[in-house]
């Protein structure tokens, strides 16, 4: 069975609360959504990175509500 869907979607503002590795955000219609997960080592690394060290006081970059 085939459907032809013509859509016109205008989004003035969208707020996404959280994104995870398995998140799906759909706007409009889709015949099917298939899971896909790809991991790439684009830097050619062969071992884990060194532990990061905190330098001074740690404060969030974005101000948070109390």
C-alpha angles and dihedrals in degrees: 000000000000128000128191113209124189114193139178112193125181118187115189096178135358127187120198114194099196142354125206134176091268099043121134122193114185127188114181125355132322131191092214139344117214123194117246130174122183127182119190130190095206093164094055092235117175101186138028119278122256119271112269118241122217113237109208125314116359114225130167116259090221115053110247128207115254 
